[in-house]
Amino acid sequence: MKVKEYFLGLDIGTTSVGYAVTDTDYNLVKFKGDDLWGIRLFEQAQTAQNRRVLRNARRRRERQKQRIAWLQEVFDAEISKTDPGFFQRLKESKFRPEDKENSEMIGRYTLFNDADYTDSNFHEEYKTIYHLRKALIDDTCAADARLVYLAIHHIMKKRGHFIFSKFDTEEISLDGAIDELNTALENEYPEEGYVLFIENSEDLNKILFDSASSITERKRALKELFQRFISFKCYC
């Protein structure tokens, strides 16, 4: 059967393509005795999201390392006058003492190895890096170049983002967050019936927004609070 005019219909999906050939009266056209219609199946296409995420992470890491290298070049001359082993001490802070090069020169500490000022003194004076940054802003006297480097290093390494143009801790609702968590638990585990109960939410708020305490201290306080007052209950 010869057909001068025909229609080609396609049904294109993510894992298949269906097709059919008809004449102008929508009758299936035959070819070698077979109707010209069918379907082709194939595997669903995969996005490059996973590779893109890893690639972006590598780029961020490389740029971060480049920024830190530039910063060390700026501070190297000044810091080397008083502490030649400062940058090497930072670089090898992850190693055990016996694995460090020139361990006698850089000492056993991570940041400061002066006779009258060590890491213990630094952490006692500045509980967090943010305490150091605030102190450098408020103090008008000349500061140790190493302290200035550590503050700028933290800013350049952890630059943050500017998604939240306005952020007010007063608008944060712990009860609302718990309600959202319970809703998520109900949706994720409908049969188990998990619900999170919290007592003494005021104590939890005080710990979370205690700017005078370090992160480690707040983690310890939260752990103790969780063990005493927070529990999951299951209604099966």
PyRosetta script that sets phi, psi and omega in degrees:
from pyrosetta import init, pose_from_sequence

init()
pose = pose_from_sequence("MKVKEYFLGLDIGTTSVGYAVTDTDYNLVKFKGDDLWGIRLFEQAQTAQNRRVLRNARRRRERQKQRIAWLQEVFDAEISKTDPGFFQRLKESKFRPEDKENSEMIGRYTLFNDADYTDSNFHEEYKTIYHLRKALIDDTCAADARLVYLAIHHIMKKRGHFIFSKFDTEEISLDGAIDELNTALENEYPEEGYVLFIENSEDLNKILFDSASSITERKRALKELFQRFISFKCYC")
pose.set_psi(1, 123.6)
pose.set_omega(1, 179.3)
pose.set_phi(2, -98.4)
pose.set_psi(2, 133.2)
pose.set_omega(2, -179.3)
pose.set_phi(3, -119.9)
pose.set_psi(3, 122.6)
pose.set_omega(3, 179.2)
pose.set_phi(4, -79.9)
pose.set_psi(4, -43.8)
pose.set_omega(4, 179.0)
pose.set_phi(5, -119.3)
pose.set_psi(5, 142.0)
pose.set_omega(5, -179.0)
pose.set_phi(6, -151.6)
pose.set_psi(6, 162.1)
pose.set_omega(6, 176.5)
pose.set_phi(7, -111.0)
pose.set_psi(7, 139.5)
pose.set_omega(7, 175.0)
pose.set_phi(8, -115.1)
pose.set_psi(8, 115.5)
pose.set_omega(8, 178.9)
pose.set_phi(9, -104.8)
pose.set_psi(9, 135.6)
pose.set_omega(9, -179.4)
pose.set_phi(10, -126.1)
pose.set_psi(10, 136.5)
pose.set_omega(10, 173.3)
pose.set_phi(11, -119.4)
pose.set_psi(11, 99.9)
pose.set_omega(11, -172.7)
pose.set_phi(12, -99.0)
pose.set_psi(12, 120.4)
pose.set_omega(12, 177.1)
pose.set_phi(13, -118.2)
pose.set_psi(13, -173.3)
pose.set_omega(13, -178.5)
pose.set_phi(14, -77.9)
pose.set_psi(14, -23.2)
pose.set_omega(14, -179.3)
pose.set_phi(15, -127.7)
pose.set_psi(15, 7.6)
pose.set_omega(15, -178.9)
pose.set_phi(16, -159.7)
pose.set_psi(16, 161.1)
pose.set_omega(16, 173.6)
pose.set_phi(17, -135.3)
pose.set_psi(17, 118.3)
pose.set_omega(17, 176.2)
pose.set_phi(18, -100.3)
pose.set_psi(18, 147.2)
pose.set_omega(18, -177.3)
pose.set_phi(19, -142.3)
pose.set_psi(19, 155.1)
pose.set_omega(19, 176.5)
pose.set_phi(20, -155.6)
pose.set_psi(20, 140.7)
pose.set_omega(20, 179.4)
pose.set_phi(21, -118.5)
pose.set_psi(21, 124.4)
pose.set_omega(21, -179.5)
pose.set_phi(22, -129.7)
pose.set_psi(22, 163.9)
pose.set_omega(22, 172.0)
pose.set_phi(23, -83.7)
pose.set_psi(23, -172.3)
pose.set_omega(23, -176.5)
pose.set_phi(24, -70.2)
pose.set_psi(24, -13.6)
pose.set_omega(24, 176.1)
pose.set_phi(25, -98.7)
pose.set_psi(25, 11.2)
pose.set_omega(25, 177.4)
pose.set_phi(26, 65.7)
pose.set_psi(26, 32.1)
pose.set_omega(26, 171.3)
pose.set_phi(27, -95.7)
pose.set_psi(27, 137.8)
pose.set_omega(27, -179.7)
pose.set_phi(28, -60.6)
pose.set_psi(28, 136.3)
pose.set_omega(28, 177.1)
pose.set_phi(29, -89.0)
pose.set_psi(29, 140.5)
pose.set_omega(29, 179.4)
pose.set_phi(30, -104.6)
pose.set_psi(30, 150.0)
pose.set_omega(30, 175.0)
pose.set_phi(31, -138.8)
pose.set_psi(31, 116.7)
pose.set_omega(31, -175.5)
pose.set_phi(32, 55.4)
pose.set_psi(32, 39.1)
pose.set_omega(32, 176.0)
pose.set_phi(33, 84.9)
pose.set_psi(33, -5.0)
pose.set_omega(33, -179.2)
pose.set_phi(34, -109.8)
pose.set_psi(34, 142.2)
pose.set_omega(34, 175.8)
pose.set_phi(35, -68.4)
pose.set_psi(35, 138.4)
pose.set_omega(35, -179.3)
pose.set_phi(36, -86.3)
pose.set_psi(36, 76.4)
pose.set_omega(36, 171.2)
pose.set_phi(37, -153.0)
pose.set_psi(37, 155.5)
pose.set_omega(37, -177.4)
pose.set_phi(38, 172.4)
pose.set_psi(38, -166.3)
pose.set_omega(38, -177.5)
pose.set_phi(39, -149.8)
pose.set_psi(39, 145.9)
pose.set_omega(39, 175.4)
pose.set_phi(40, -119.9)
pose.set_psi(40, 125.3)
pose.set_omega(40, -179.0)
pose.set_phi(41, -103.5)
pose.set_psi(41, 146.9)
pose.set_omega(41, 177.7)
pose.set_phi(42, -155.4)
pose.set_psi(42, 165.3)
pose.set_omega(42, -179.5)
pose.set_phi(43, -71.1)
pose.set_psi(43, 145.8)
pose.set_omega(43, -179.7)
pose.set_phi(44, -65.3)
pose.set_psi(44, 138.7)
pose.set_omega(44, -179.9)
pose.set_phi(45, -67.5)
pose.set_psi(45, 143.4)
pose.set_omega(45, 179.7)
pose.set_phi(46, -106.0)
pose.set_psi(46, 137.3)
pose.set_omega(46, 177.4)
pose.set_phi(47, -75.9)
pose.set_psi(47, 167.3)
pose.set_omega(47, 178.8)
pose.set_phi(48, -94.4)
pose.set_psi(48, 24.2)
pose.set_omega(48, -174.8)
pose.set_phi(49, -60.5)
pose.set_psi(49, -47.6)
pose.set_omega(49, -177.6)
pose.set_phi(50, -61.9)
pose.set_psi(50, -45.1)
pose.set_omega(50, 178.6)
pose.set_phi(51, -66.4)
pose.set_psi(51, -36.4)
pose.set_omega(51, -180.0)
pose.set_phi(52, -66.3)
pose.set_psi(52, -40.5)
pose.set_omega(52, 178.6)
pose.set_phi(53, -62.2)
pose.set_psi(53, -44.9)
pose.set_omega(53, 179.4)
pose.set_phi(54, -66.0)
pose.set_psi(54, -39.8)
pose.set_omega(54, 179.3)
pose.set_phi(55, -64.0)
pose.set_psi(55, -42.6)
pose.set_omega(55, 177.8)
pose.set_phi(56, -64.2)
pose.set_psi(56, -37.2)
pose.set_omega(56, 178.6)
pose.set_phi(57, -64.9)
pose.set_psi(57, -40.8)
pose.set_omega(57, 177.7)
pose.set_phi(58, -63.8)
pose.set_psi(58, -41.6)
pose.set_omega(58, 179.8)
pose.set_phi(59, -64.3)
pose.set_psi(59, -44.0)
pose.set_omega(59, 179.1)
pose.set_phi(60, -61.4)
pose.set_psi(60, -40.6)
pose.set_omega(60, -179.8)
pose.set_phi(61, -65.6)
pose.set_psi(61, -43.3)
pose.set_omega(61, 179.6)
pose.set_phi(62, -64.5)
pose.set_psi(62, -41.8)
pose.set_omega(62, 178.6)
pose.set_phi(63, -66.6)
pose.set_psi(63, -37.6)
pose.set_omega(63, 177.3)
pose.set_phi(64, -62.5)
pose.set_psi(64, -45.0)
pose.set_omega(64, 179.0)
pose.set_phi(65, -63.5)
pose.set_psi(65, -36.6)
pose.set_omega(65, 179.3)
pose.set_phi(66, -67.6)
pose.set_psi(66, -40.5)
pose.set_omega(66, 178.4)
pose.set_phi(67, -62.8)
pose.set_psi(67, -42.3)
pose.set_omega(67, -180.0)
pose.set_phi(68, -66.3)
pose.set_psi(68, -38.1)
pose.set_omega(68, 178.5)
pose.set_phi(69, -63.6)
pose.set_psi(69, -42.5)
pose.set_omega(69, 177.1)
pose.set_phi(70, -62.8)
pose.set_psi(70, -41.1)
pose.set_omega(70, -179.5)
pose.set_phi(71, -63.5)
pose.set_psi(71, -40.7)
pose.set_omega(71, 179.4)
pose.set_phi(72, -66.6)
pose.set_psi(72, -33.8)
pose.set_omega(72, 176.4)
pose.set_phi(73, -62.8)
pose.set_psi(73, -38.4)
pose.set_omega(73, -179.7)
pose.set_phi(74, -67.5)
pose.set_psi(74, -39.8)
pose.set_omega(74, -174.3)
pose.set_phi(75, -93.2)
pose.set_psi(75, -9.9)
pose.set_omega(75, -172.0)
pose.set_phi(76, -58.2)
pose.set_psi(76, -48.2)
pose.set_omega(76, -175.8)
pose.set_phi(77, -62.2)
pose.set_psi(77, -43.9)
pose.set_omega(77, -176.8)
pose.set_phi(78, -71.8)
pose.set_psi(78, -43.7)
pose.set_omega(78, -178.1)
pose.set_phi(79, -69.9)
pose.set_psi(79, -34.7)
pose.set_omega(79, -179.4)
pose.set_phi(80, -63.4)
pose.set_psi(80, -21.3)
pose.set_omega(80, 178.8)
pose.set_phi(81, -64.3)
pose.set_psi(81, -35.6)
pose.set_omega(81, -176.7)
pose.set_phi(82, -110.6)
pose.set_psi(82, -26.5)
pose.set_omega(82, -175.6)
pose.set_phi(83, -147.2)
pose.set_psi(83, 83.2)
pose.set_omega(83, -177.5)
pose.set_phi(84, -62.7)
pose.set_psi(84, -24.7)
pose.set_omega(84, -176.6)
pose.set_phi(85, -95.9)
pose.set_psi(85, 12.0)
pose.set_omega(85, -174.7)
pose.set_phi(86, -62.8)
pose.set_psi(86, -52.0)
pose.set_omega(86, -177.2)
pose.set_phi(87, -68.9)
pose.set_psi(87, -35.2)
pose.set_omega(87, 176.8)
pose.set_phi(88, -67.1)
pose.set_psi(88, -35.5)
pose.set_omega(88, 177.8)
pose.set_phi(89, -63.5)
pose.set_psi(89, -41.5)
pose.set_omega(89, 177.1)
pose.set_phi(90, -65.4)
pose.set_psi(90, -42.9)
pose.set_omega(90, -177.1)
pose.set_phi(91, -63.8)
pose.set_psi(91, -37.1)
pose.set_omega(91, -175.2)
pose.set_phi(92, -103.2)
pose.set_psi(92, 18.8)
pose.set_omega(92, -178.6)
pose.set_phi(93, -64.1)
pose.set_psi(93, -23.7)
pose.set_omega(93, -178.7)
pose.set_phi(94, -81.6)
pose.set_psi(94, -9.8)
pose.set_omega(94, -176.8)
pose.set_phi(95, -89.4)
pose.set_psi(95, 158.3)
pose.set_omega(95, 172.0)
pose.set_phi(96, -73.5)
pose.set_psi(96, 155.3)
pose.set_omega(96, -176.8)
pose.set_phi(97, -53.9)
pose.set_psi(97, -38.7)
pose.set_omega(97, -177.6)
pose.set_phi(98, -74.0)
pose.set_psi(98, -14.1)
pose.set_omega(98, -179.8)
pose.set_phi(99, -95.2)
pose.set_psi(99, -4.3)
pose.set_omega(99, -177.5)
pose.set_phi(100, -83.1)
pose.set_psi(100, 146.5)
pose.set_omega(100, 175.7)
pose.set_phi(101, -84.4)
pose.set_psi(101, 140.4)
pose.set_omega(101, -179.6)
pose.set_phi(102, 51.7)
pose.set_psi(102, 47.7)
pose.set_omega(102, -176.8)
pose.set_phi(103, -61.7)
pose.set_psi(103, -26.6)
pose.set_omega(103, 179.1)
pose.set_phi(104, -68.8)
pose.set_psi(104, -33.9)
pose.set_omega(104, -179.1)
pose.set_phi(105, -79.0)
pose.set_psi(105, -44.8)
pose.set_omega(105, -175.3)
pose.set_phi(106, -82.2)
pose.set_psi(106, -20.1)
pose.set_omega(106, 177.1)
pose.set_phi(107, 82.3)
pose.set_psi(107, -177.2)
pose.set_omega(107, -174.5)
pose.set_phi(108, -94.7)
pose.set_psi(108, -4.2)
pose.set_omega(108, -177.9)
pose.set_phi(109, -91.4)
pose.set_psi(109, 168.7)
pose.set_omega(109, -177.5)
pose.set_phi(110, -91.5)
pose.set_psi(110, -39.8)
pose.set_omega(110, -174.8)
pose.set_phi(111, -112.1)
pose.set_psi(111, -59.3)
pose.set_omega(111, -173.3)
pose.set_phi(112, -120.6)
pose.set_psi(112, 134.8)
pose.set_omega(112, -179.0)
pose.set_phi(113, -131.5)
pose.set_psi(113, 30.7)
pose.set_omega(113, 179.2)
pose.set_phi(114, -74.0)
pose.set_psi(114, 161.4)
pose.set_omega(114, 179.8)
pose.set_phi(115, -64.9)
pose.set_psi(115, -33.5)
pose.set_omega(115, -177.4)
pose.set_phi(116, -113.8)
pose.set_psi(116, 9.0)
pose.set_omega(116, -179.3)
pose.set_phi(117, -153.8)
pose.set_psi(117, 117.0)
pose.set_omega(117, -179.2)
pose.set_phi(118, -127.1)
pose.set_psi(118, -173.7)
pose.set_omega(118, 178.8)
pose.set_phi(119, -59.4)
pose.set_psi(119, -35.8)
pose.set_omega(119, -179.9)
pose.set_phi(120, -61.4)
pose.set_psi(120, -43.2)
pose.set_omega(120, 177.6)
pose.set_phi(121, -65.0)
pose.set_psi(121, -40.3)
pose.set_omega(121, -179.0)
pose.set_phi(122, -63.3)
pose.set_psi(122, -49.0)
pose.set_omega(122, -177.9)
pose.set_phi(123, -69.9)
pose.set_psi(123, -26.6)
pose.set_omega(123, 176.0)
pose.set_phi(124, -72.2)
pose.set_psi(124, -35.2)
pose.set_omega(124, -178.7)
pose.set_phi(125, -80.5)
pose.set_psi(125, -36.0)
pose.set_omega(125, -179.0)
pose.set_phi(126, -127.4)
pose.set_psi(126, 107.9)
pose.set_omega(126, -176.6)
pose.set_phi(127, -67.4)
pose.set_psi(127, -36.4)
pose.set_omega(127, 177.5)
pose.set_phi(128, -135.8)
pose.set_psi(128, 169.5)
pose.set_omega(128, 178.9)
pose.set_phi(129, -65.7)
pose.set_psi(129, -25.9)
pose.set_omega(129, 179.3)
pose.set_phi(130, -72.2)
pose.set_psi(130, -31.7)
pose.set_omega(130, 174.1)
pose.set_phi(131, -64.0)
pose.set_psi(131, -39.1)
pose.set_omega(131, 177.7)
pose.set_phi(132, -65.2)
pose.set_psi(132, -45.2)
pose.set_omega(132, -179.5)
pose.set_phi(133, -61.1)
pose.set_psi(133, -42.2)
pose.set_omega(133, 179.4)
pose.set_phi(134, -66.1)
pose.set_psi(134, -40.9)
pose.set_omega(134, -179.8)
pose.set_phi(135, -63.1)
pose.set_psi(135, -40.0)
pose.set_omega(135, 179.2)
pose.set_phi(136, -67.1)
pose.set_psi(136, -32.9)
pose.set_omega(136, 178.6)
pose.set_phi(137, -71.6)
pose.set_psi(137, -41.3)
pose.set_omega(137, -175.3)
pose.set_phi(138, -79.2)
pose.set_psi(138, -30.8)
pose.set_omega(138, -175.3)
pose.set_phi(139, -83.8)
pose.set_psi(139, 128.4)
pose.set_omega(139, -179.3)
pose.set_phi(140, -90.2)
pose.set_psi(140, -7.8)
pose.set_omega(140, -179.5)
pose.set_phi(141, -79.8)
pose.set_psi(141, 157.7)
pose.set_omega(141, 177.6)
pose.set_phi(142, -67.2)
pose.set_psi(142, 131.4)
pose.set_omega(142, -177.5)
pose.set_phi(143, -104.1)
pose.set_psi(143, 163.0)
pose.set_omega(143, 176.2)
pose.set_phi(144, -60.1)
pose.set_psi(144, 134.5)
pose.set_omega(144, -178.0)
pose.set_phi(145, -59.8)
pose.set_psi(145, -30.0)
pose.set_omega(145, 179.9)
pose.set_phi(146, -68.0)
pose.set_psi(146, -37.2)
pose.set_omega(146, 177.1)
pose.set_phi(147, -66.2)
pose.set_psi(147, -41.6)
pose.set_omega(147, 178.1)
pose.set_phi(148, -63.3)
pose.set_psi(148, -40.7)
pose.set_omega(148, 179.0)
pose.set_phi(149, -62.0)
pose.set_psi(149, -45.6)
pose.set_omega(149, -178.2)
pose.set_phi(150, -61.2)
pose.set_psi(150, -40.1)
pose.set_omega(150, 179.8)
pose.set_phi(151, -66.3)
pose.set_psi(151, -47.0)
pose.set_omega(151, -179.6)
pose.set_phi(152, -69.3)
pose.set_psi(152, -35.3)
pose.set_omega(152, 176.3)
pose.set_phi(153, -57.3)
pose.set_psi(153, -43.6)
pose.set_omega(153, -179.9)
pose.set_phi(154, -65.8)
pose.set_psi(154, -39.2)
pose.set_omega(154, 179.5)
pose.set_phi(155, -65.3)
pose.set_psi(155, -43.3)
pose.set_omega(155, -176.5)
pose.set_phi(156, -76.4)
pose.set_psi(156, -29.1)
pose.set_omega(156, -179.4)
pose.set_phi(157, -80.9)
pose.set_psi(157, -43.5)
pose.set_omega(157, 179.5)
pose.set_phi(158, -111.1)
pose.set_psi(158, 78.9)
pose.set_omega(158, -173.7)
pose.set_phi(159, -76.2)
pose.set_psi(159, -18.8)
pose.set_omega(159, -178.6)
pose.set_phi(160, 72.5)
pose.set_psi(160, -164.0)
pose.set_omega(160, 178.0)
pose.set_phi(161, -144.4)
pose.set_psi(161, 174.1)
pose.set_omega(161, -174.9)
pose.set_phi(162, -124.5)
pose.set_psi(162, 36.3)
pose.set_omega(162, 179.8)
pose.set_phi(163, -69.5)
pose.set_psi(163, -41.2)
pose.set_omega(163, -178.7)
pose.set_phi(164, -91.5)
pose.set_psi(164, 102.8)
pose.set_omega(164, 179.0)
pose.set_phi(165, -71.2)
pose.set_psi(165, -32.4)
pose.set_omega(165, 177.8)
pose.set_phi(166, -129.8)
pose.set_psi(166, 126.4)
pose.set_omega(166, -177.1)
pose.set_phi(167, -136.2)
pose.set_psi(167, 115.6)
pose.set_omega(167, -177.2)
pose.set_phi(168, -124.9)
pose.set_psi(168, 118.8)
pose.set_omega(168, -178.9)
pose.set_phi(169, -66.4)
pose.set_psi(169, -20.5)
pose.set_omega(169, 179.6)
pose.set_phi(170, -68.0)
pose.set_psi(170, -22.6)
pose.set_omega(170, -178.7)
pose.set_phi(171, -85.1)
pose.set_psi(171, -7.0)
pose.set_omega(171, -179.0)
pose.set_phi(172, -76.1)
pose.set_psi(172, 127.1)
pose.set_omega(172, 179.6)
pose.set_phi(173, -113.6)
pose.set_psi(173, 112.7)
pose.set_omega(173, 178.8)
pose.set_phi(174, -66.5)
pose.set_psi(174, -41.2)
pose.set_omega(174, 179.8)
pose.set_phi(175, -62.4)
pose.set_psi(175, -39.5)
pose.set_omega(175, 177.9)
pose.set_phi(176, -65.0)
pose.set_psi(176, -38.2)
pose.set_omega(176, 178.4)
pose.set_phi(177, -65.1)
pose.set_psi(177, -40.1)
pose.set_omega(177, 178.8)
pose.set_phi(178, -65.5)
pose.set_psi(178, -39.7)
pose.set_omega(178, 177.6)
pose.set_phi(179, -61.6)
pose.set_psi(179, -41.8)
pose.set_omega(179, 178.3)
pose.set_phi(180, -64.5)
pose.set_psi(180, -39.5)
pose.set_omega(180, 178.3)
pose.set_phi(181, -64.4)
pose.set_psi(181, -43.4)
pose.set_omega(181, 179.1)
pose.set_phi(182, -64.3)
pose.set_psi(182, -37.1)
pose.set_omega(182, 176.9)
pose.set_phi(183, -63.5)
pose.set_psi(183, -41.8)
pose.set_omega(183, 178.0)
pose.set_phi(184, -64.3)
pose.set_psi(184, -39.6)
pose.set_omega(184, 178.2)
pose.set_phi(185, -64.4)
pose.set_psi(185, -40.2)
pose.set_omega(185, 179.3)
pose.set_phi(186, -64.8)
pose.set_psi(186, -38.7)
pose.set_omega(186, 179.9)
pose.set_phi(187, -71.6)
pose.set_psi(187, -35.9)
pose.set_omega(187, -176.4)
pose.set_phi(188, -81.2)
pose.set_psi(188, -37.8)
pose.set_omega(188, -177.4)
pose.set_phi(189, -127.5)
pose.set_psi(189, 68.0)
pose.set_omega(189, -175.7)
pose.set_phi(190, -64.7)
pose.set_psi(190, -33.1)
pose.set_omega(190, -176.9)
pose.set_phi(191, -79.2)
pose.set_psi(191, -33.4)
pose.set_omega(191, -177.7)
pose.set_phi(192, -73.5)
pose.set_psi(192, -32.7)
pose.set_omega(192, 178.1)
pose.set_phi(193, 71.6)
pose.set_psi(193, 39.1)
pose.set_omega(193, 179.4)
pose.set_phi(194, -71.1)
pose.set_psi(194, 135.9)
pose.set_omega(194, 175.5)
pose.set_phi(195, -139.4)
pose.set_psi(195, 137.0)
pose.set_omega(195, -179.2)
pose.set_phi(196, -97.5)
pose.set_psi(196, 120.9)
pose.set_omega(196, 176.6)
pose.set_phi(197, -106.2)
pose.set_psi(197, 134.5)
pose.set_omega(197, 178.0)
pose.set_phi(198, -128.2)
pose.set_psi(198, 127.8)
pose.set_omega(198, 172.7)
pose.set_phi(199, -107.3)
pose.set_psi(199, 156.3)
pose.set_omega(199, 179.9)
pose.set_phi(200, 56.8)
pose.set_psi(200, 52.0)
pose.set_omega(200, 180.0)
pose.set_phi(201, -64.0)
pose.set_psi(201, -26.2)
pose.set_omega(201, 178.2)
pose.set_phi(202, -64.0)
pose.set_psi(202, -40.2)
pose.set_omega(202, 177.2)
pose.set_phi(203, -63.3)
pose.set_psi(203, -37.2)
pose.set_omega(203, 178.8)
pose.set_phi(204, -65.6)
pose.set_psi(204, -41.2)
pose.set_omega(204, 177.5)
pose.set_phi(205, -61.9)
pose.set_psi(205, -42.2)
pose.set_omega(205, -179.0)
pose.set_phi(206, -61.5)
pose.set_psi(206, -40.1)
pose.set_omega(206, -179.2)
pose.set_phi(207, -68.4)
pose.set_psi(207, -45.0)
pose.set_omega(207, -175.9)
pose.set_phi(208, -64.3)
pose.set_psi(208, -34.6)
pose.set_omega(208, -175.2)
pose.set_phi(209, -108.9)
pose.set_psi(209, 23.6)
pose.set_omega(209, 177.7)
pose.set_phi(210, -86.5)
pose.set_psi(210, 93.7)
pose.set_omega(210, -176.8)
pose.set_phi(211, -71.2)
pose.set_psi(211, -16.8)
pose.set_omega(211, -178.8)
pose.set_phi(212, -79.3)
pose.set_psi(212, -16.1)
pose.set_omega(212, -178.5)
pose.set_phi(213, -98.2)
pose.set_psi(213, 150.1)
pose.set_omega(213, 177.9)
pose.set_phi(214, -77.1)
pose.set_psi(214, 168.4)
pose.set_omega(214, 179.8)
pose.set_phi(215, -62.0)
pose.set_psi(215, -40.8)
pose.set_omega(215, -179.9)
pose.set_phi(216, -62.8)
pose.set_psi(216, -42.4)
pose.set_omega(216, 179.2)
pose.set_phi(217, -64.8)
pose.set_psi(217, -39.7)
pose.set_omega(217, 179.4)
pose.set_phi(218, -69.5)
pose.set_psi(218, -36.8)
pose.set_omega(218, 176.1)
pose.set_phi(219, -61.3)
pose.set_psi(219, -43.6)
pose.set_omega(219, 179.7)
pose.set_phi(220, -64.0)
pose.set_psi(220, -41.8)
pose.set_omega(220, 179.5)
pose.set_phi(221, -66.6)
pose.set_psi(221, -39.6)
pose.set_omega(221, 177.8)
pose.set_phi(222, -65.0)
pose.set_psi(222, -40.2)
pose.set_omega(222, 179.3)
pose.set_phi(223, -61.4)
pose.set_psi(223, -44.5)
pose.set_omega(223, 178.7)
pose.set_phi(224, -64.2)
pose.set_psi(224, -40.4)
pose.set_omega(224, 179.9)
pose.set_phi(225, -66.1)
pose.set_psi(225, -41.3)
pose.set_omega(225, 179.9)
pose.set_phi(226, -62.6)
pose.set_psi(226, -41.4)
pose.set_omega(226, -178.2)
pose.set_phi(227, -65.4)
pose.set_psi(227, -28.3)
pose.set_omega(227, -176.6)
pose.set_phi(228, -91.2)
pose.set_psi(228, -40.0)
pose.set_omega(228, -165.4)
pose.set_phi(229, -122.5)
pose.set_psi(229, -15.1)
pose.set_omega(229, -174.4)
pose.set_phi(230, -107.7)
pose.set_psi(230, 132.9)
pose.set_omega(230, -178.6)
pose.set_phi(231, -152.4)
pose.set_psi(231, 152.0)
pose.set_omega(231, 173.1)
pose.set_phi(232, -95.8)
pose.set_psi(232, 136.1)
pose.set_omega(232, 176.2)
pose.set_phi(233, -120.9)
pose.set_psi(233, 139.6)
pose.set_omega(233, -176.3)
pose.set_phi(234, -118.3)
pose.set_psi(234, 126.3)
pose.set_omega(234, 176.2)
pose.set_phi(235, -106.8)
pose.set_psi(235, 100.2)
pose.set_omega(235, -176.4)
pose.set_phi(236, -105.5)
pose.dump_pdb("model.pdb")
